[in-house]
Amino acid sequence: MNNKQIRPEAYPLIIQVLHNHLMIYSPDFNYRVVETWRPDDIGQTEMLVLKVRKELSNRIQLSINRNTPPPLPSPHSSLRLVEDQDWISTRDAARLLQVSEETVRRLSDQGGLACRLTPGGHRRFIRKSVTDYLKQTHDLPRPLEGEA
């Protein structure tokens, strides 16, 4: 593929709302923009997507000017939305699994539980993947101490 044919729209973006923050992320360029989410502002997401696409265009052009190929676009869909309610904290994952937070971190490090890092470096887990892991590793969930 000719470098001049690569357009910013060819690169997938991940759009995520997490804890009142809106993040637009380009995994191919490892570039992200994070703002406080304003749910009543319907143009906020579109403006951030345009901002990220403009930066990707600048990075593509810079690569061409340096005679280095920009990264090839990932085969993922163009835009992906990850909703807030799907993601839980390390503490919540530990409660669901009835293990310590350190065990959850260890499971994540070993590849047993997939997670994403927030811009602040905290782990977030997809609730369904945690409950699926629980179903695979335990016959029945045990109640936490003090819960009936």
N, C-alpha and C positions, 0 to 999 in steps of 0.2 A: 504494500500500500504506500503510495506517495505521501510524504509528510504533509504536503500542502492540501491533501484531500481529507485529512483528519480534522474534524470539526468538534468543538467542545460538546455539542449535543450527543456525540457518539459515546461519551464517557458516562457511566452510571453515577447517579447521586443517591445517597441515602438521606432521607428526610426523617428526623427523629424529634419527637417532643418528649422530654424527660424532665420531670421535676420543674415544670414551668420554664424550661429553656427549649428553644428551637435550635436544632443543629442541622446544617446542611453539610454533608461530608462527601468528598471525592476519594474513594479508596485508591484509585489509580495514581493520583498525585499526592495522596496523604495530606489533603488540604481540607480544612473545615472552617466554618463560620458559625459562631454561637451567639445568640441574642436571647434576652428575656422574651418569652413567648407572650404575645398579646392576642388571645383568642378572638377578640372582637375586631381585629385588624385583618381582614381577609386578603389584603394585598401583601402582607408581611412575608409570607412564604415565597410568593412569586418574586418579590424584590430580592430576597436572599438567593434564590436560585439564579436569577440574572447576575447578581454580584459574583457568585461562584463561577458561573459560566464565563464571565468576562475575565476572571483571574485565570481560568484554564486556557482561554484563548491567548492570554499574554504568555503563559508558560509554554504553550505549543509554539508560538512565534519565537520565543527566546531559544527554544531547542533548535528550531529551523535555522535561526541566525548563527547558532554555534555549530551547525552541521552535526548535531547529535539527534538521533531519533527520539521523539517523545514516546512515552509508554504507549503500548497498544491498548485500546479500550478493552475492559473486561467484557466477557460475554453476558453479563447480567443485564436485566432490563434497565431501561434508561432512568427511571425514577422508582424508588422504593420507599414506602412510608412505614415506619416502625412506630406503633402507637404506645403511649405511656403505660396503659394498663397491662401490657404484655410483659413488662420488665419489673423485676423485683431486686431488692438489695441483697447483699451477702447475709445480713441478719435474717431477713425474711426467708431466704433459701435454707438457712440453718434451721429455722423453726419448722419449716415444712418437712425437712429431712430428719429432724430431731437429732441433729449433731451440732458440734461447735462451729463457730464461724471459721476457725482455723481449718477444720476438716473440709468445709466448703471450698476454702481457698486452695487447699491441697488437691482436692478433686478437680478443681478448675485447672491448676497447674499441670496435672497429670493427664488432662484431656478428657476426664470423665464427665465434666459439666462445661458446656460452652458458655462463654460470657463475653461481654463487651466492656471496654473501659470508658468511663465518662471522661469529659475533658479534664476533670479534676483527678483522674486516676483511680476512681472507685469502680468496683466490678458491678455489673448489672446482668442478671440472668433472666432468660425468658421463662415465665412461670410454667408454661406447658412442658418445657424441657426438664424442669426440676421435678414436676409431678410425674412425667414419664420415667425419669430416672428412679424415682421412688417406687413406681409400679414394677420396674424391672428388678429392683434389688430387694424389695420387701413384699411379703404376701399381703399384709395388712398394716396400715399406719398405726403407730402406737400413740396414745395421747401424751401430751407433755405433762410433766409433774404439775399437780395443782389444777389440772383441767379434767372435767368429767365428760 
